[in-house]
């Protein structure tokens, strides 16, 4: 079986890396097609996981809108799919690369496997455009690799065939376990590199489109004012490359001393920084999944989340970006709530998701061989 693996961002690379190795190590012909949505950060992850792309579309350019990006991706992907004649295409998550990869595969009548399927907020504009992307991909996917029971139920409510829904956990846990097993000796060195070993700090990440501008400014103002009253705490912020993010960060935090502003971290570095954090504040989906494996309480800086399992399990709290709410929950974490969240179980998997995806594809391949000869 020849499998096309299409992705473009750093989070996608992290989550498909264990799938790539699992398929490759078991004799499948896997071709990696990267769109280059986050090129600088993407290649850091590819190097860590020892993945060399077969194709790099290099589609990003300054000021490009979603419509132009989607159109250019589909045209380039169509050429590759026609050339390679894939038996199956795998896409992961909910970015524009995922939508374009699925559409290009569908137009060429190649079956699509959607990794991390069934995530829903119920509002197609939050997060934007991710919520719409994952729903659109679901409509043309042949197989839905759903991380949790909640995701499975979301798909069943939308009338997807039960036999096409595979509950398998989340591949990000596979990736995290790989790093902890193979790179543990580097983690303390990284903390020392960033002068974090003897600091008690809150880790914050914000980058989503819906949080640009006022939401981010309000959140960071609350964090700064809280930390002014807690001199034992530092703030660590790995900043996204987007100038709309950086401008707000500097506007609010430049006059605050107990901050450590970092350039975008390599994946291994980010795991190390997460591992040392007191707790985490984020609008990232992946961090909501990774933090429980490290025992880190997480405050989700969004109004909606497609990962309600973390909220239900007690590993995360959905707090939005309003000044009053941010301040309220930071104060709550001074008490027993912190211990409760630290001890909560990770609802996202056991590190064997990639193996379950491989097993499903093997069954598909075996059925095709049988149908061919009989």
HELIX and SHEET records of a PDB file:
HELIX    1   1 UNK A   10  UNK A   24  1                                  15    
HELIX    2   2 UNK A   39  UNK A   48  1                                  10    
HELIX    3   3 UNK A   66  UNK A   84  1                                  19    
HELIX    4   4 UNK A   96  UNK A  107  1                                  12    
HELIX    5   5 UNK A  130  UNK A  140  1                                  11    
HELIX    6   6 UNK A  149  UNK A  157  1                                   9    
HELIX    7   7 UNK A  162  UNK A  164  5                                   3    
HELIX    8   8 UNK A  171  UNK A  182  1                                  12    
HELIX    9   9 UNK A  184  UNK A  193  1                                  10    
HELIX   10  10 UNK A  209  UNK A  211  5                                   3    
HELIX   11  11 UNK A  214  UNK A  228  1                                  15    
HELIX   12  12 UNK A  243  UNK A  253  1                                  11    
HELIX   13  13 UNK A  267  UNK A  276  1                                  10    
HELIX   14  14 UNK A  285  UNK A  290  1                                   6    
HELIX   15  15 UNK A  291  UNK A  294  5                                   4    
HELIX   16  16 UNK A  308  UNK A  313  1                                   6    
HELIX   17  17 UNK A  323  UNK A  332  1                                  10    
HELIX   18  18 UNK A  336  UNK A  343  1                                   8    
HELIX   19  19 UNK A  353  UNK A  373  1                                  21    
SHEET    1   A 7 UNK A  55  UNK A  56  0                                        
SHEET    2   A 7 UNK A  29  UNK A  34  1                                        
SHEET    3   A 7 UNK A   2  UNK A   7  1                                        
SHEET    4   A 7 UNK A  88  UNK A  92  1                                        
SHEET    5   A 7 UNK A 111  UNK A 117  1                                        
SHEET    6   A 7 UNK A 143  UNK A 146  1                                        
SHEET    7   A 7 UNK A 165  UNK A 167  1                                        
SHEET    1   B 6 UNK A 259  UNK A 262  0                                        
SHEET    2   B 6 UNK A 233  UNK A 238  1                                        
SHEET    3   B 6 UNK A 200  UNK A 205  1                                        
SHEET    4   B 6 UNK A 279  UNK A 282  1                                        
SHEET    5   B 6 UNK A 298  UNK A 300  1                                        
SHEET    6   B 6 UNK A 316  UNK A 318  1                                        
END                                                                             
